[in-house]
Amino acid sequence: MTATPRCPKCQSENAYFDGNLWVCPECFHEWSGDAAADSAPAEENAGVRDSNGTALADGDSVTVIKELKVKGASGAIKVGTKVKNIRLIPDATDGHNIACKIDGIGALNLKSEFVRKA
């Protein structure tokens, strides 16, 4: 008989097989049990992605998709504003993972969920 695998996320022994996936009832993590298949989505999700899921890189140009208020500034960043030459901050803890300069406002950080690749 095959031994029940431990949950790769929380190491729980209470995992069970449901259809074609293993499920952990403690942390609700699901996995296929195949080590190669489990590592592929992690690599796929690595890096900074825009609102459409497109991978971003340093030096890319992006377009703002939502009007963004800026603290300390008199105006806001309008929808459709093009931001050139971005720098990525992949390990940002506050979610602001794009560093850029915008004309009329200056240097600031943006969240990637409010931009799309131009």
Kinemage of the C-alpha trace (Angstrom):
@kinemage 1
@onewidth
@group {chain A} dominant
@subgroup {mainchain}
@vectorlist {calphas} color= white
{ca met a 1} P 0.000 0.000 0.000
{ca thr a 2} L 1.248 3.494 -0.847
{ca ala a 3} L 2.106 5.724 2.109
{ca thr a 4} L 0.180 8.982 2.424
{ca pro a 5} L 2.517 11.891 1.612
{ca arg a 6} L 2.979 14.845 3.942
{ca cys a 7} L 1.684 18.240 2.895
{ca pro a 8} L 4.556 20.167 1.223
{ca lys a 9} L 3.282 23.427 2.713
{ca cys a 10} L 2.619 22.623 6.384
{ca gln a 11} L 4.034 19.065 6.704
{ca ser a 12} L 0.695 17.714 7.986
{ca glu a 13} L 0.179 13.932 7.966
{ca asn a 14} L -3.594 14.271 7.435
{ca ala a 15} L -3.534 14.652 3.624
{ca tyr a 16} L -6.031 12.723 1.523
{ca phe a 17} L -6.425 11.935 -2.184
{ca asp a 18} L -9.417 13.596 -3.868
{ca gly a 19} L -9.883 12.801 -7.556
{ca asn a 20} L -6.502 13.655 -9.090
{ca leu a 21} L -5.042 15.885 -6.345
{ca trp a 22} L -3.794 15.457 -2.802
{ca val a 23} L -5.529 17.815 -0.356
{ca cys a 24} L -4.401 19.008 3.076
{ca pro a 25} L -7.383 19.606 5.406
{ca glu a 26} L -5.313 21.807 7.734
{ca cys a 27} L -3.943 24.431 5.317
{ca phe a 28} L -6.153 23.601 2.269
{ca his a 29} L -3.101 23.186 0.019
{ca glu a 30} L -3.609 21.004 -3.078
{ca trp a 31} L -0.868 19.245 -5.032
{ca ser a 32} L -0.562 16.503 -7.613
{ca gly a 33} L 2.015 14.373 -5.826
{ca asp a 34} L 4.392 14.597 -8.797
{ca ala a 35} L 7.503 16.577 -7.797
{ca ala a 36} L 8.147 17.860 -11.344
{ca ala a 37} L 4.572 19.080 -11.768
{ca asp a 38} L 4.562 20.768 -8.354
{ca ser a 39} L 7.702 22.806 -9.064
{ca ala a 40} L 6.523 24.121 -12.464
{ca pro a 41} L 3.757 26.450 -11.174
{ca ala a 42} L 6.102 27.940 -8.586
{ca glu a 43} L 8.585 28.903 -11.302
{ca glu a 44} L 5.761 30.154 -13.505
{ca asn a 45} L 4.485 32.517 -10.796
{ca ala a 46} L 7.944 33.814 -9.895
{ca gly a 47} L 8.734 37.435 -10.715
{ca val a 48} L 6.613 40.549 -11.084
{ca arg a 49} L 3.547 40.376 -13.330
{ca asp a 50} L 1.176 43.101 -14.524
{ca ser a 51} L -2.627 43.109 -14.187
{ca asn a 52} L -2.967 40.790 -17.213
{ca gly a 53} L -0.389 38.290 -15.955
{ca thr a 54} L 2.367 39.365 -18.345
{ca ala a 55} L 5.867 39.136 -16.885
{ca leu a 56} L 7.589 42.493 -16.400
{ca ala a 57} L 11.307 43.220 -16.625
{ca asp a 58} L 13.569 46.129 -15.710
{ca gly a 59} L 13.416 48.866 -18.353
{ca asp a 60} L 9.910 47.996 -19.601
{ca ser a 61} L 7.229 50.604 -20.245
{ca val a 62} L 3.840 50.243 -18.576
{ca thr a 63} L 0.482 52.014 -18.731
{ca val a 64} L -1.591 52.869 -15.652
{ca ile a 65} L -5.052 51.214 -15.793
{ca lys a 66} L -6.675 52.945 -12.805
{ca glu a 67} L -6.616 56.530 -11.549
{ca leu a 68} L -4.229 56.548 -8.593
{ca lys a 69} L -4.226 59.155 -5.845
{ca val a 70} L -0.768 60.140 -4.648
{ca lys a 71} L -0.212 61.116 -1.030
{ca gly a 72} L 1.378 64.536 -0.736
{ca ala a 73} L 0.647 65.522 -4.333
{ca ser a 74} L -2.068 67.882 -5.509
{ca gly a 75} L -3.155 65.668 -8.394
{ca ala a 76} L -3.506 62.029 -9.286
{ca ile a 77} L -2.000 59.701 -11.861
{ca lys a 78} L -4.569 59.514 -14.663
{ca val a 79} L -5.672 56.364 -16.483
{ca gly a 80} L -3.522 55.807 -19.572
{ca thr a 81} L -0.396 57.477 -18.186
{ca lys a 82} L 2.617 55.798 -19.755
{ca val a 83} L 5.535 55.099 -17.432
{ca lys a 84} L 8.880 54.371 -19.091
{ca asn a 85} L 11.990 52.606 -17.817
{ca ile a 86} L 10.612 50.906 -14.711
{ca arg a 87} L 12.721 49.120 -12.080
{ca leu a 88} L 11.370 46.015 -10.365
{ca ile a 89} L 11.426 45.397 -6.624
{ca pro a 90} L 10.379 41.701 -6.468
{ca asp a 91} L 10.690 41.277 -2.680
{ca ala a 92} L 8.726 44.392 -1.679
{ca thr a 93} L 6.759 43.672 1.491
{ca asp a 94} L 4.123 46.380 0.999
{ca gly a 95} L 3.127 45.322 -2.541
{ca his a 96} L 4.658 48.357 -4.259
{ca asn a 97} L 6.964 46.367 -6.524
{ca ile a 98} L 7.656 48.870 -9.329
{ca ala a 99} L 9.960 51.872 -8.882
{ca cys a 100} L 9.586 54.627 -11.489
{ca lys a 101} L 9.612 58.347 -12.243
{ca ile a 102} L 6.503 60.091 -13.548
{ca asp a 103} L 6.658 63.544 -15.149
{ca gly a 104} L 5.040 66.176 -12.950
{ca ile a 105} L 5.007 63.925 -9.891
{ca gly a 106} L 8.521 62.542 -9.448
{ca ala a 107} L 9.901 59.266 -8.190
{ca leu a 108} L 7.478 56.814 -6.599
{ca asn a 109} L 6.596 53.144 -6.286
{ca leu a 110} L 3.565 51.501 -7.904
{ca lys a 111} L 1.783 48.197 -7.429
{ca ser a 112} L 1.967 45.934 -10.466
{ca glu a 113} L -1.756 45.146 -10.224
{ca phe a 114} L -2.558 48.706 -11.402
{ca val a 115} L -0.439 48.668 -14.585
{ca arg a 116} L -0.252 46.740 -17.849
{ca lys a 117} L 2.732 46.267 -20.111
{ca ala a 118} L 2.793 48.834 -22.935
